[in-house]
Amino acid sequence: MRTHAACLLLLGLVACTAANTNAPAEPTHAGAPLPFIEDDYARALAEAKSKGIPLFVDVWAPWCHTCRSMKAYVLSDRSLARHAGRYVWLQVNTDLTQNAAFQEKFPVEFWPTLYVIDPREEKPLLRFAGSATVSQLEKLFEDGERAYKGGVTGAEALLARGDALYGEGRSAEAAETLTEALAEAPADWSRRGRAVESLLTAMYGAKQYEPCARKALEVLPGTPRSLSWANGALLGLSCALSLPEDQAGGKELRAALDAKVAEALAPPAIEMAADDRSGLYEVRVQAREEEKDEAGVKALAQEWLAYLEAEAAKAPNPDARSVFDSHRMLAAMKLGAPERAVPAIEQSEKDLPRDYNPPARLATLYRLQGRLDDALAANDRALALVQGSRRLSVLSGRADIHVARKDPAAAAKTLEEAIAFAKTLPTSQVSPRAVSGLEKKLSGLQAAARPAP
């Protein structure tokens, strides 16, 4: 369930060209183990109604490394083919404005998000945030079917009810119900890990940060050591890091949960994707930053980057290798050595010429190296490919390049264009926080340009 900063958020000219329009996708993944329909909710819904089976939806975005990890390492697993008839399968790319209506009906807070939808009422039965192993995914298939068919009782019924409440966006109520499920379930309940993960996700979504951090410390000792245990530690630490820096008891919560995340990284190894393990490093680096521990940040970043470089070297193809680009970039930046990530991402741009992420990332890395002409050229290449709301972050990066080039007028113009572009996008696909960030950056530039009184 790797969902932290990079997938909640990293990464411009101004008018959309033909290259930026929403190109039609292939209707399904030819030869894939699960026959996903791409970006056509109406078709998938009609098919699910016709067949009398639920709809399984993978909501993803091209910038989300965890989404790409799921595609490359989990959803491609041939063993999943035996489940093809259980659901109608849909993938929704949130970069595409054609999917705005789906997002309005089924909002997402984290990428990826997996939905099970009852086509009879277009009602969410289950919403699961983040990644999963193949075995976890198979349990989600079972839980979604159970919720669709009904008839479960006890802790299973409470889990199904909590899933439905979270699917409807009622995170606080979901947290209450999932707490009841854990209290009622036997100690050896097979769904305990998943329920813990779902509970902490709901608490995070409800902004119950201190209760979430304390709940993680309470429930982890009774949770089997697994990916769900690791994700519970990560979510608990994420909640602790969301507390005000000076909150009473916050430092102790962060330390206790950082120790749990460190335990998740330590032997014996927990079965998880390399991207999930990388996410544990990421949140530990954030914890070191919170404590102003510069030496600790550098030491962890060095270990993290070495791990990512080794995992990328084992990737079976360029798309799978690119899963690691975002975190390689971030780890290199935390280490103060952006040049460490440049060759890999330059290779990704060569291998994946239609992907806007490599040039967008290179623009940032080149800027940090002082290669400002290269940065601007890379940003141009990204802008020729990017579409939807992700264009805003690429435009924001372009403004940063102009600032570095000591051209505040061009930076301000770029930010104005980004804000104007945001107003053309569907509201369900534009983060108010992102727009506020652009406006704040523009205000800062305008204030700096005013003559002193």
N, C-alpha and C positions, 0 to 999 in steps of 0.2 A: 504494500500500500504506500509506495513512495509518492508522496504528494506535496512535499514541502516547497521551499521558496521557488526553486526553478520552475515548477509547474503551477504554482499559484501566480506567477508573474510572466527575462533578459532580452531580451534584446532590450525613403522617403520622397521624389519631387512631389509634385503636388497633385497633378491630375492623374487619374487612372487611365492607363493606356490599354490597348487591346490585350497586351501581355498580362495585365493585372485582372482581367475579368474572370468570372467564375467559369472555368472551363468544365464541360460535362465530364463526369467520371465514368469509368467502366461500370456497368451495372452490377457485376459481381466479381469476386476474386477468382479468376479461372484456376482450377486445380487446387485451390486452398482447401484445408480440411473442413472448414465451416463456410457455407455458401453465403457470405455477407453481401447484402445489397448495399450499394454506396450512395449516401446522400439523397435518398428518395423515401422519405417517411411515409408519404401517401401510399406508395406502392407496397411497402413492407407492411403497413397497417392493414391494407386490403387483403393481402395474402394471409396474414395471421388470422383475420376474421374468417376468411374462406376455409382455412384449414382447421380452425377451432383450437389453436395453440397460442401460447404467449409469444411476445416479441422481446428479443434480447438485443439491447443497443449498446454499442461501444462508442462513447462520445470522446473524441480525441482531437488533437491539433498537431500540425507538423512541427511546431516549435517545442513541443513537450517531449523531452527525452524518454520519460517513463512510458508515454503512449507508444513511442517508436520501439522501445524495448519490448513491450507487450506484443507488438506486431511481429518483431523479428525473432523473439525467443519463446513466446508462449502460444499466441493464437496460430502460429505456423506449425505447431506440434501435430504430427500426423495422427497421434492417438486420439485427438479430439474428433476425428471424422465420424466416430461411432455415435456422436451426439447430434449429428447434423439434422436429424428429423425431429428433435425435441422442441425446437423454436424456429421462428422466422428470425433471421439475423440481419442486423442493420448496423452500419458504421456511419457516424455523423461527424464531419469535419467542421469544427466551429470557426475556421477561417473563412468559410464560404457564406456569403450573405443569403444564399438560397436556403440555409438551414436556420435562419433567424426565427421562423415560426415554431420550429421544434424547440429551440432554446427558450422561447417565451413560455411554452407550455411545460417544458421540463428543464428548469434552470440547473446550471452546474456551478459549483464553487471550486472544485478541484479537477485537474486533468491527470489521467483519464477518469471518467466516471462510467460505471456500468449500470444500466437500467434493465429491469424486467418490467414490462408493461402489459397490462391486461387489455387486449384490443377491444373487448366488449364495451368497456367504459372509458378507454384511453386513460386508465388509472395506473400510476406507478405502484408496483407490488414490492419492489426492491430497488434500492440505490446504493451502490457500493463504490466508494471513492478509492482510486488508486490501482496498483497492480496486484496481480495474484499469480501464484504458481499454477501449474496444470491441475494439481490435485485440489487446490483451493477453488479454482474455476469450476471444477466438476461439482464441488459442494454447493457453489452458488447456483449451478443449473438445477440441482435437487431442491434447494430452498425456494427458487423461483417457481418451480412446478408445484411444490407443496402449497405455496401461497395462492397460486392460480386455482388449484383444485379444492383447497380448503379442507376442513375436517381435522386439523391438528389441534392439540390441546397442550396445556401446561406451558413449560418454558418454550417449547417450539412455537406455540401460538403467540406468546409474547414477543419472541424474536421476529415472527412474521409481522406482527402489529408494529413493532419498532421500525422494521424495514420500511413498511408502508408509510409511516409517519415521516421518516427521514426522506423518503421519495417524494412526499408532498411538500417538503421544505419546512416541516414543523420540527426543527432540530431539538428544541428544549423538551417537547413532549416525547420525542423519540428516545432521548436520553433517559427520561424517567421510566419509560416502558422497558428499555433494555436493561436498566438497573434491576427492575423487577424480575426480568428473565434470568439474570445471573443469580439473583437471590433464591429463586425457586428451583433452579436446575441442580441436579446432582453434581458432585465434585468431578466425576469422570465424564461429564456431558461432552459429546463429540463436537458440539458447536461452540464450546466455551471460548476458544481463541478468536473465532470469527465474531462472536458477540462482544467480546472485550474491544476488539478493533472497531466495530461499528459504534459501540457506546462512546469511546473516546473521540471518534470522528464527529459524532453528533454533538458532543460537548464542545469540541473545538469550533464547530459550525455555529453553535449557539453563543459563542464567546464566553463560555464558562471556564475561563482559563485556570484560575486557581483550583476550583473543584476538579477540573480535568487532570491537572498535574497530581493532585493528591489521590484521585481515584486510580491513576496509573500505578502509583506506588502501592496502593491497597490491593489491586487485583492481580498484578503481575506474579506475585509468589504462587498463586493458585492456578496460573495459566501454563499449559505445556510449552516447553521451549520449542519455538517454531517461528516461522515468518510472522505470524500474528503476534507472538510475544515481542519480536524485534520491532514490529510496527507500533505496538502498544508503548514500548519505551520511547520510540521516536515521537509519537504523538504527545506523550506526556511531557517530554522535553520541549517540544514545540509550544505547548501550552505554557510551560514555565517561562520560556523566552518571550512570550507575548505579554507577560506581566510588566507593569511599570518597573523600571530599573530599581527604584528605591522602595518597592513594596516590602513590608515586613514579611520575613520568611521566604522571600523570593530567591535569595542567594542560596539558601539551604535546599530549596526545592530543585533549583537548577543543578546543584552539585550532586544531589542524590539521583536525579534522572540522567545526568550525564554519565554517571557510573553505570547505570543500567544499559545505556546505549553502548558504552565501552564493552560491557559484558556481552552484548549481542554480537559485537565484532570479534570477540575472543573465541578460542576453541572451547568446546567442540563446535565445529562450523554448523551454522543453521543453513538449511537448504533455502537459497534465495537467489534471484538473478543478480548479476554483477551491478546492475543499475540500482537495485534496492540496497545492496551493501554500500554503494557509493553515497546513497542518500543518508546513511548513518554517519559517514564521514562528514557530509555537509553540515548536518545539524550539530555535530560536535565542534566543528570549526566555528559555527555561529555562537556556541556556548563559550568558547575560548575568547571570542571577540567581545562578548558581553562582559566578561571578567577582565577585559583590558590586558589579556595575557598574550602579548605579541609573540613571545618565544613559543608558546604553546600552539598558537595559530600556525606559525611557520613549520613547526615540527609535524603537526597533523597534516598540513597542506602538502608537505613533501611526501609523506607516507601515502596520502590519498592519490596524488598525481602518479606516483610510481605504480600503485595498484591499477589505476585506470589505463596507463600505458601498457601494462602487461595484459590486461583484459582485452584492450583494443587489438593487440597483436594476435589474439586468438580468434577474433571475429571471423565468421565464415564468408562474409561478403561486405562490400562498401556500405550498404545501407545499415547492416548490423553494426559495423564499426562506427558509423556516425552517431549511434546512440550515445557514445561516450564523449562526443565533441563538446557539448554544453558544459559538462562537469570538468573536462580537461581544461577548458578555458577558465572556468571559475577557480579551480585549484591552482592553476598557473598564476592567475591574478592575485590570489591570496598569498602565494609564495613570493610575489613581487618579481616574477619571471614570465611575463606574458609571451616572450619568445619561445618558451617551451611548447606552447600549444599551436604555434603558427604552422609548422610543416604539416601536421595532421589535418588541420582544417583547410589548408590550401589543397591537400590531396582530396578531401571530401568535395571541395568545389569542382575539381576536375572530374571526379567520379559521378557526381550527382548534379549535373549542370542545370536542372530545373528546380532545384531546392534553394530557396532564398536564405536559409539559415547559415550556410557556410560564408557567403560574402558579408552578411550582416554581422556575424561574429568576427570575421577578419577586420571589418571596419573598426570595431572596438579595439581589437588587439593592435592593429597598426597605429591607431591614435595613441594608445598607451606607450608605444615605442617611439612616438614622435614622427612616424612616417605618414604625414598628414595628407600628402597627395595620393598615396596608396589607399589611405583610409577613405577619402572622398570617392575614389574610383570604385572601391569595393562597395560602398554605400549605394552608388549609382546602380551597380549590378544587382544588389538586393532589391532596390526599388523597382527594377524592371520585372521582378518576379513576384513580389509579395502582394497579398490581397487582403481585403477585410481589415478588421481592427488591428491586426499585427503590423499593418503599415504605420500605425501611430508610433510604435516603439522604434521602428527603423528611422522614421522622421526625427524622433527625439535624439537618436544617436547621431543623425546628420547635424542637428543643432550643436551637439557637443563638439563635433569636428570643427564646425565654424568658430566656435568659441576658442578652441585650441589654436586655430589659425588667426586669432585676434581679429575676427570679423563679426562683431556682435550684431551688426545690422542684418547680415545674412542669416545668422542664428535666429534672430527674432522673426524674420520673414518666414523661415522654415517652421517655427513653432506656430505662427499664425495660420499657416497653411494646414498644419496638422490638426489644429483645433477646428478649423473650417471643415476639414475632411471628416472629423469625428461626428459632426452634425449631420452628415449625409448617411451615416450608418444606422442600421436598426438598433433601437435602444437596448434590446436584449443581448446585443453583441458588443456593447461598449461599456467598459468599466468606468463608472464615475470617478473612481480613484485615479485611473490613468489620465483622464481628462483634467482632473484637478492638478495632477502633477505637471502636466504640460502648461497649464495656466500659471501655476506657481513659478515654474522655470522662466516663462515669458515675463512675468511681473518682475522677477529678479533682474533680468537683463534690462528691462525698461527703466527700473530704478537706478541701475548702475550707469545708465546713459544720461540721466538727468544732470544738468549742471548743479554744482553745490550752491546752496543759498548764500 
